[in-house]
């Protein structure tokens, strides 16, 4: 069994892996170029090690270890953070700050 890598830049809330149980319809498919979302939100969770669960919007995604393109996280992106915070509160009843996250997701 091999290990795959997907790189992400997200506007998201970072939570412990076990914070939310039923996220299947929100989970992004790390093997596909297409971004999976539900009601405007995407979840990326660490099913291998249980270290994190991100809820938010994917700004940039790179699969198969190709690396990320240059990504502009400008002022317009930061204005969207408040809207995401309201959406996350509405969908999951979580009130936490939305931040810009860049990370490698191993799966």
Protein Blocks (a to p, Z undefined) as FASTA:
>chain_A
ZZdddddddddddddfklpmblmlmpccfkbfbdcdeehiacdddfknopaccddddfbd
ceehlopadddddfklmmmmmmmmmmmmmmnopacddddddddddZZ
